């Protein structure tokens, strides 16, 4: 029985590997659903299982893939999702709410269960060490994740003298990379990420301003 499960588990990983190898270059949008079969074998699929509990695995943040088919100038916005949590974090950390919303959109496309292959989790894709340092009790909680991610973003803005581009580059590539290169790291992913977050923030800002007119 154990040998059979081991073979099935290995076979499942082979299917998963083939799925990633053969998939089009849209990794920033790729979702894989992990679930446990009745015989105890862990399985993976690109469609939500019809029954039972499952876990959504996301590979790379929504806006990070260099070759990304999403048009960030027209992709639908999430103008009302987690409104109270975002406004509270914006007020507490003196951040533009449109910036927080743009980062959430770029990082997870507002999927509170998003998980990256690097281990980042939740709406603002907190790495485990970052979450621990910020005292996050539950990374899957929208309020906890947004509060911590916003606090981290605010600390990066302070660290880099209020320069939003450097702070966002640090959010994507790490503050060490920004310090090491003396500016935005020359990574194609980071450059694409900055451009897309800027587009999203401008769109959320316009919507926010129009709503208050």
Secondary structure, DSSP 8 states (H G I E B T S, - for coil): -HHHHHHHHHHHHHHHHHHHHHS-S-GGG-EEEEEE-TTS-EEEESS--SSS--EEEE-S-TTT-SS----TTTS---SSTTHHHHHHHHHHHT--HHHHHHHHHHHHTT-TT-B-TTS-BTTTTB-HHHHHHTT-S-TTSHHHHHHHHHHHHHHHHHHTTT-HHHHHHHHHH-HHHHHHHTSS-S-HHHHHHHHHHHHHHHHHHHHHHHHT-
